[in-house]
Amino acid sequence: MPVPLPTATTRWRCTLCGNLTRFDVTRSTRVVEFVHLDLGGEPHTEETDVLSETVESVRCRWCNALDQVELVDRPGADATDGSAQG
């Protein structure tokens, strides 16, 4: 089951240990890239268009729990308008 992505007003939190900052994220992404090769043959990606992206799993780096994350409010984030409170 896909894991919900954090937003401007939410972030991940491990439900087992409380970690808010360190996660291993496995995701599937479909992209179209414009790749420019220089005269020496070195590729450089100049444009990337993400067609779809799904977070498949999130593992906590602190306690190694798999898919035990929840979305919680970011500190100072106002869920009604997305601006910070002082």
C-alpha positions in Angstrom: 0.0 0.0 0.0 1.5 3.4 -0.9 2.6 5.7 1.9 1.1 9.2 1.9 3.6 11.9 1.1 4.3 14.8 3.5 2.8 18.2 2.5 3.7 21.8 3.3 1.8 21.5 6.6 2.6 17.8 7.5 5.6 15.6 8.0 6.4 11.9 8.8 6.7 10.6 12.3 7.6 7.0 13.2 4.8 5.6 15.4 7.2 3.3 17.2 10.1 5.5 18.3 9.0 9.1 17.4 11.7 9.7 14.8 10.9 12.8 12.7 14.0 13.2 10.6 15.6 10.0 9.2 13.9 7.6 6.8 14.8 5.2 4.0 12.2 5.8 1.3 11.6 3.3 -1.6 9.7 4.9 -4.5 8.8 4.0 -8.0 9.0 6.9 -10.5 8.2 7.2 -14.2 10.0 10.1 -15.9 10.7 11.5 -19.3 14.2 13.1 -19.4 15.8 15.3 -22.0 19.4 14.0 -22.0 22.1 16.1 -23.8 25.3 14.3 -24.7 28.4 16.6 -24.9 30.9 16.0 -27.7 32.9 13.7 -25.5 29.8 11.5 -25.0 29.1 12.5 -21.4 25.3 12.6 -20.7 23.7 15.5 -18.9 20.1 15.5 -17.9 18.7 19.0 -18.8 15.0 18.4 -18.2 13.0 15.9 -16.1 9.2 15.5 -16.4 7.8 13.3 -13.6 4.9 11.3 -15.0 4.1 9.4 -11.8 5.6 8.8 -8.5 4.6 6.4 -5.7 6.2 5.9 -2.3 6.2 2.1 -1.8 7.7 1.9 1.7 9.3 4.0 4.4 11.7 2.5 6.9 12.7 4.3 10.1 16.5 4.8 10.3 16.4 4.9 14.1 14.4 1.7 15.0 14.3 0.0 11.5 10.4 -0.2 11.6 8.9 -0.7 8.2 5.8 1.3 7.1 5.2 2.6 10.7 4.9 6.2 9.8 2.1 8.6 10.2 1.5 12.2 9.0 1.7 14.8 11.8 1.5 18.6 11.7 4.7 20.5 11.1 5.5 22.9 13.9 4.3 26.4 13.1 2.3 25.2 10.1 -1.3 26.5 9.9 -3.4 23.8 8.3 -6.0 26.3 7.2 -3.9 28.6 5.0 -0.4 27.0 4.8 1.4 30.0 6.3 3.6 29.9 9.4 2.4 31.2 12.8 4.6 33.3 14.9 
